[in-house]
């Protein structure tokens, strides 16, 4: 009998202790959101979390996972130029909650792929877009004008070297966007020299012989420059090698100089004889004109105005349209339903009260 009574009392005490424990745990579960909200950290108002819980459950998306705050990184020129981020904000009516980071163009693609940032400005002909599985967001309101690359040359240089125009115009229409992507990829990702990649392409196009050597140089010297990114260096080498191996003109290279205005001002100051420029850049960034979407009209305007204002000549375009783009990880863009910049604007505005 005593043994049976002892078992009943023990069971009763255990039941009381279990009940008290359950009540205490439930009380902690209700209290946690109030404490977190009061401190401005942790769970969002109205979210209930048990003591010691982080607020996320396996297999259940947190509010942050459902609506991530997108971050951006742009190169310095895109942030300041009139057809860059400022135009995007004005035309599409949005801006990122966090100010976009300024980043070197050579680093942005990997930063996006590695999820360090979500949106970058990118060049349409960059080989790292497909290589890193990135997606070009459609510029559905045509903020970015056509950016067809072409040799921009001092008139005096053409007068001094009669073969220069004919030689450079052999490049007209030869380069496609896809081919330029591949050339850029060879340098950026495989670490090859721009000079080697340029020569290989010229040989494949049968513009120079495999064993072509430089001419005598007795026809004088031209100085060729480029901006400070891979495609510009490749285009600079393509022009340089073609001139050196098919004429007697000697080439002085000043590649990787800097941004648009550095090269343009060097051209005006006769420090350069030519470099590859983009029609859209000439229109919007240099002439300060409004965007024109028709490629032929853009070429007509820049050709006419550069000759009139600066005595500079646009030769025939290479064929590539290296327009600016906004670019994201393809998987993330698909998950968020972002195909166009209008979609991006709607997403950012809906999550940026």
Helices and strands as residue ranges (DSSP letters): H 2-39, H 63-66, E 72-74, H 76-80, H 85-92, E 101-102, H 105-113, E 119-123, H 128-131, E 134-137, E 148-154, H 155-160, H 163-168, G 169-171, H 177-188, H 194-204, E 221-227, H 230-246, E 250-258, H 260-268, E 274-278, H 279-280, I 281-286, H 295-310, E 312-321, E 324-329, H 330-336, H 341-350
